[in-house]
Amino acid sequence: MIGLLYTIPIALFMGLLGLGAFLWALRSGQYDDLDGAAARILFDDQGDEK
């Protein structure tokens, strides 16, 4: 029973930390162009070679 006094606040803190990281990534534009990154891997950049 005493273990719950430690694990519940730790779990709540880690959940809030994960939520904060997700909100930070959302606001910084990490999820703006999901299709562009998936399509860019399919094409080679032939103009960069010398």
Secondary structure, DSSP 8 states (H G I E B T S, - for coil): -HHHHHHHHHHHHHHHHHHHHHHHHHHTTTTS-HHHHHHHTTS--GGG--
